[in-house]
Amino acid sequence: MLDNGANSPRWSIAPYFIADDVVTTANFYRDELGFRYERFWGEPPCFCMVQRNSIVIMLSQFEKTGLMRPNHTADPERGAWDAYIWIDNADALHAEFKSKGVKIVRGICDQPYGCRDFEVDDCNGYRLCFGQDLQG
């Protein structure tokens, strides 16, 4: 992970995922991936922000369905991620997800780019890679 030093401003990012059913998706992130949420926006619900530690993912439901576009659908051979999430302990999180029956699409392994990571698909096919920086 890139580090600009302790005195650098703190930036963060929140991926914005389109979902056909925002309530089902938010509950998946809560029940399977250990995220939490405080509320839904809209009536019927059409937006939610799920959070785990400092990670936020925005979930949005449009009136028209079928608009989800997970990155790996554009190039299935390469399996492009929709989000790469740096974590402290990849082995512990992998074990947690495995015990919950989360769909792990690539098992945990050390990568040539200096991370130990694994990939999961959410209930809509968005691919999340969780990785631990092995270089400190």
Residue pairs with C-beta under 8 A, 6 or more apart in sequence:
1 86
1 133
12 54
12 56
14 49
14 56
14 57
14 58
15 57
15 58
15 82
15 83
16 58
16 60
17 25
17 57
17 58
17 59
17 60
17 68
17 82
17 122
17 124
17 126
18 60
18 61
18 62
18 67
18 68
18 69
19 25
19 59
19 60
19 61
19 68
19 124
20 61
20 65
20 66
20 67
20 68
20 124
21 61
22 40
22 45
22 46
22 47
22 48
22 59
22 60
22 61
23 40
23 45
23 48
24 123
25 48
25 59
25 122
25 123
25 124
26 37
26 40
26 48
26 50
26 59
28 122
28 123
29 35
29 37
29 50
29 57
29 59
29 122
30 36
30 37
30 50
31 100
32 97
32 100
32 101
32 102
32 123
33 52
33 97
33 102
33 120
33 122
33 128
34 52
34 96
35 50
35 51
35 52
35 55
35 57
36 50
36 51
36 52
37 48
37 49
37 50
37 51
38 49
39 48
40 46
40 47
40 48
41 47
41 48
45 61
46 60
46 61
46 62
47 58
47 59
47 60
47 61
48 58
48 59
49 56
49 57
49 58
49 59
50 56
50 57
50 59
51 57
55 85
57 83
68 124
68 125
68 126
70 82
70 121
70 124
70 125
70 126
70 127
71 80
71 81
71 82
71 127
72 78
72 79
72 80
72 81
72 82
72 125
72 127
73 125
74 80
79 105
79 106
79 119
79 127
80 127
81 119
81 127
81 128
81 129
82 126
82 127
82 128
83 126
83 128
83 129
84 117
84 128
84 129
84 131
85 128
85 129
85 130
85 131
86 115
86 131
86 132
86 133
87 93
87 130
87 131
87 132
88 132
89 132
90 108
90 115
90 116
90 117
90 118
90 130
90 131
90 132
91 108
91 116
91 132
93 130
94 104
94 107
94 108
94 118
94 130
97 104
97 120
98 104
102 120
103 120
103 121
104 118
104 119
104 120
105 119
105 120
105 121
105 127
106 118
106 119
107 118
108 116
108 117
108 118
109 116
109 117
109 118
110 116
110 134
111 117
111 131
114 133
114 134
114 135
115 131
115 132
115 133
115 134
116 131
116 132
116 134
117 129
117 130
117 131
117 132
118 129
118 130
118 131
119 127
119 128
119 129
119 130
120 127
120 128
120 130
121 127
121 128
122 128
